[in-house]
């Protein structure tokens, strides 16, 4: 009997060490820029931790604020946040990091936790500079920037406003439902920039530029 208890104690100790190792392996130090919805200037920027376990994502900012995203639906990258609101992961930073779009904020997670070189302002162009040439960063709007040519359509009914978007030179690419929300991607005619439209309850909630052309790939 003593041998059995001793064996169980050792097994539990090994399991505990294994769980700790997994938790550490799934959590990394990163750097996060947080943007308010529709804004192209970060409201906060600094160190953070990023964790991912069984598809669920956790982002802990240095100011104590935390975001917990759980996967929903069959499409990878669609989530619900800790408040039950739709969120999704957006391409645009390549192997440099990830972008998460929430109902009222966007979070840019960079794997390089060191301060950015030549940071200057925090307008969001850093992600483009890190992922491509400085010329591209200057010419392409930062991810999350409101599309000025379509800003008057925010709040409009999706079915009624779709023709207006096409008439202004935008081409529909695809749509991804997430719960009660739909994220649709469009290509801007003259520039070929990718645009993301969030639709909830049948109305456009936001119309912003995506982080890169990858979001508009079918």
C-alpha positions in Angstrom: 0.0 0.0 0.0 2.8 2.4 0.9 4.4 1.6 -2.4 1.2 2.5 -4.3 0.9 5.8 -2.5 4.5 6.6 -3.2 4.1 5.7 -6.9 1.0 8.0 -7.2 2.8 10.8 -5.5 5.7 10.6 -8.0 3.3 10.4 -10.9 1.4 13.5 -9.8 4.7 15.4 -9.3 5.8 14.5 -12.9 2.4 15.5 -14.3 2.5 18.8 -12.4 6.0 19.5 -13.9 4.7 18.6 -17.3 1.7 21.0 -17.1 4.0 23.8 -15.9 6.4 23.2 -18.8 3.5 23.3 -21.3 2.1 26.5 -19.9 5.5 28.1 -20.2 6.0 26.9 -23.7 2.6 28.4 -24.8 3.3 31.8 -23.3 5.8 34.2 -24.9 6.9 37.8 -24.3 5.8 40.2 -27.0 5.1 43.8 -27.7 1.6 45.1 -28.2 0.2 48.2 -29.9 -3.5 48.9 -29.1 -5.6 51.1 -31.4 -9.1 52.4 -30.8 -11.6 51.5 -33.4 -11.1 53.6 -36.6 -7.9 55.3 -35.3 -4.5 55.1 -36.9 -2.5 56.2 -33.8 -1.9 53.7 -31.0 -3.4 54.6 -27.7 -1.0 52.4 -25.9 2.3 50.6 -26.8 4.5 48.4 -24.7 5.5 45.0 -23.5 2.9 42.2 -23.2 2.6 38.5 -23.0 0.8 36.3 -25.6 -0.5 32.8 -24.8 -2.3 30.3 -26.9 -3.7 27.0 -25.7 -6.1 24.7 -27.6 -7.0 27.6 -29.9 -7.8 30.1 -27.2 -5.7 33.3 -27.1 -4.7 35.4 -24.1 -3.1 38.8 -24.4 -1.9 40.5 -21.2 -0.8 44.1 -21.4 1.8 45.6 -19.0 -0.9 48.0 -17.7 -2.8 45.0 -16.3 -5.5 44.9 -19.0 -6.1 41.4 -20.4 -7.9 40.1 -23.5 -9.2 36.5 -23.7 -10.3 35.2 -27.0 -12.0 31.8 -27.5 -12.4 30.3 -31.0 -15.8 30.0 -32.5 -17.2 28.5 -35.7 -15.4 26.4 -38.3 -13.2 29.2 -39.8 -9.8 29.5 -38.1 -9.2 33.0 -36.7 -12.7 33.8 -35.6 -13.2 34.4 -31.9 -15.4 35.7 -29.1 -13.8 38.0 -26.6 -14.3 38.0 -22.8 -17.4 40.1 -23.3 -18.9 37.7 -25.8 -18.3 40.1 -28.8 -17.0 39.0 -32.2 -13.2 39.2 -32.9 -10.9 37.9 -35.6 -7.3 37.4 -36.4 -6.1 39.3 -39.4 -3.0 38.7 -41.6 -0.7 41.6 -42.4 2.4 41.2 -40.2 3.8 38.0 -41.8 6.1 36.2 -39.4 6.6 39.4 -37.4 3.4 39.1 -35.4 -0.4 39.0 -35.6 -3.3 41.4 -35.6 -6.5 40.9 -33.6 -9.6 42.9 -34.5 -12.0 43.4 -31.6 -15.3 45.3 -31.5 -13.8 48.5 -30.3 -10.1 48.0 -30.5 -7.3 46.5 -32.7 -4.3 44.8 -31.1 -1.0 44.4 -33.0 1.1 41.7 -31.4 4.8 41.8 -32.4 7.0 38.8 -31.5 10.0 41.1 -31.1 9.6 42.4 -27.6 12.4 44.9 -27.9 11.5 48.6 -28.4 11.1 49.5 -32.1 14.0 51.2 -33.7 13.3 54.6 -35.2 9.8 54.4 -33.6 9.0 58.1 -33.9 5.2 58.1 -33.6 3.0 55.0 -33.1 0.8 55.5 -36.1 0.8 51.8 -37.0 3.2 52.1 -40.0 5.7 50.1 -38.0 4.0 46.9 -38.9 4.3 47.7 -42.6 7.9 48.8 -42.2 8.8 45.5 -40.5 7.0 43.4 -43.0 8.1 45.2 -46.2 10.0 48.2 -47.5 9.9 51.7 -46.1 8.4 52.9 -49.3 5.4 50.5 -48.9 4.9 51.8 -45.3 4.7 55.4 -46.6 2.3 54.6 -49.4 -0.1 52.1 -47.9 -2.5 53.1 -45.1 -1.8 51.5 -41.8 -4.0 48.6 -40.9 -7.1 49.8 -39.1 -7.2 53.2 -40.8 -10.7 54.3 -41.7 -11.4 54.4 -45.4 -12.2 58.0 -45.9 -14.0 57.5 -49.2 -16.4 55.1 -47.6 -16.7 56.5 -44.1 -20.1 58.0 -44.8 -21.5 54.5 -45.3 -20.7 53.4 -41.7 -24.1 52.8 -40.1 -25.8 52.2 -43.4 -27.7 49.0 -44.2 -25.4 46.5 -45.9 -27.8 45.5 -48.7 -28.6 49.1 -49.6 -25.0 50.4 -49.4 -23.3 47.6 -51.4 -24.1 49.1 -54.8 -22.6 52.4 -53.6 -19.4 50.7 -52.6 -19.1 49.1 -56.1 -19.9 52.4 -57.8 -17.0 54.0 -56.0 -14.6 51.5 -57.5 -14.4 48.7 -54.9 -14.6 45.0 -55.8 -16.0 42.4 -53.5 -13.6 39.5 -52.7 -15.1 37.3 -49.9 -17.0 37.3 -46.6 -16.4 35.4 -43.4 -19.3 35.1 -40.9 -18.5 35.0 -37.1 -21.5 34.5 -34.9 -23.8 37.5 -35.6 -21.0 39.4 -37.3 -19.7 39.3 -40.9 -16.3 40.4 -42.0 -16.1 41.1 -45.8 -13.1 42.0 -47.8 -13.0 44.3 -50.8 -10.3 45.5 -53.1 -9.9 49.3 -53.7 -9.9 49.8 -57.5 -7.1 52.4 -58.1 -4.7 51.2 -55.3 -5.6 47.5 -55.0 -5.5 48.0 -51.2 -7.5 45.5 -49.2 -10.5 46.8 -47.2 -12.3 45.1 -44.4 -16.0 45.8 -43.6 -17.6 44.7 -40.3 -21.3 44.1 -40.5 -23.5 43.6 -37.5 -27.3 43.4 -37.3 -27.4 44.2 -41.0 -25.5 47.5 -40.8 -21.9 48.5 -41.5 -20.1 49.0 -38.2 -16.6 49.9 -39.5 -14.8 50.2 -42.9 -11.0 50.1 -42.5 -7.9 49.2 -44.5 -6.5 45.7 -43.8 -2.9 45.0 -43.0 -2.0 43.8 -46.4 -3.2 42.1 -49.6 -3.1 38.6 -47.9 -6.4 39.4 -46.3 -8.0 39.7 -49.8 -6.6 36.4 -51.0 -9.4 34.0 -51.8 
